Amino acid sequence: MLLKNNLSIKEIVALCVIVVLCIVIALIPNRFHESDDLQSEQVKAIVLKVDDSQILETGIIKTGSQQLQIKIRSGKFKNKILKASNQLVGRMEFDKYFTEGDKALVVLNLNESGNEIISANVIDHYRIHMETILLLIFVALLIGFAGWTGLKAMLSFVFAGIVIWKLLLPGFLLGYSPILLAIGVIALLTCVIIFLVAGFNRKGMVAFLGAMSGVGITCVMALLFGQLFHIHGAIKPFAETLLYSGYNYLNLTEIFLAGVFISSSGAVMDIAMDIAASQAEVVQQNKSISKKQLRISGFAVGKTVVGTMTTTLLLAYSGGFSALLMVFIAQGTPVTNMLNLNYVSGEILQILVGSFGLVLVAPFTAIIGSWIYTKGN
């Protein structure tokens, strides 16, 4: 596989800096790291036999205990054959059902010295290998198609994942202001992603300023309408569980509102980059273009991009709560009742507020680009 485009010295330095940042952020310690319990060990196992004699089936719901014979496939107890139980509580969203030949993630409970297995707890199906294969296929296609640009995009993808996992989420748990923390993280990600892809030039500056203006508008709209909608952050799955797990000081509402503009920030960056790149191309072809003409060109591109991106946002959000809407439709719930439910209202808030940012980032970026690109004219 060949990478067709050559990198400049600045781009190589930027790539090295981002790699170093990824390593540094990934190594930042926090008190939420995985515990080193000497009396337990996570291993991969394969299911050899299944006994469903203690399972009670009521329609599609299964309850009872599934008895398994498993063979350890990793760790110091590799090839050891054990018996384990899989408890089914009758909730399909939490239950896991095993058949012969399935791979499973198992936690072994050990004695004090750690050299003898007391019991085995089957956690869930083992999916790491398939997730790794899927990721490698994605990386190969991205780099194979886009070359160095794809490599930079992949690096920005990894950087975003590390920042969210090591900075954003632990910051929420530590009680930092969700809104300020989210804005800071988005600014960092926007800066790194845009300048890594576009380079340290006027195009990158236009895209960055335009994207941050759209994020700022989305943040203001989320705070304003979140209060007017009377939406509480506990409407999100597992949010209330945090309050019962020792984190009762968390402001779930602000975390929910922060998620509104975090989830739309990627699309906002995309539109800002599209308009900045199109204006840069126009200036390249006509260096004497006026500020007004360039602004009009940016508006024209923005209208086209926004027309499809808002629908993309609707589809992205609606897929997540389609089952909920189907339940209401199947029960004959009136539309007025449906739209006033806090779950549905929360999703509507996300869609519409996110769309505000998408619509407004286009003219803002076009105006900023008309100023920066024609500054020397």
Secondary structure, 3 states (H helix, E strand, C coil): CCCCCCCCHHHHHHHHHHHHHHHHHHCCCCCCCCCCCCCEEEEEEEEEEEECCCEEEECCEEEEEEEEEEEECCCCCCCCEEEEEEEEECCCCCCCCCCCCCEEEEEEEECCCCCCEEEEEEEEECCHHHHHHHHHHHHHHHHHHHCHHHHHHHHHHHHHHHHHHHHHHHHHHCCCCHHHHHHHHHHHHHHHHHHHHHCCCHHHHHHHHHHHHHHHHHHHHHHHHHHHHCCCHHHCCCHHHHHCCCCCCCCHHHHHHHHHHHHHHHHHHHHHHHHHHHHHHHHHHCCCCCHHHHHHHHHHHHHHHHHHHHHHHHHHHHHHHHHHHHHHHHCCCCHHHHHHCHHHHHHHHHHHHHHHHHHHHHHHHHHHHHHHHCCCC
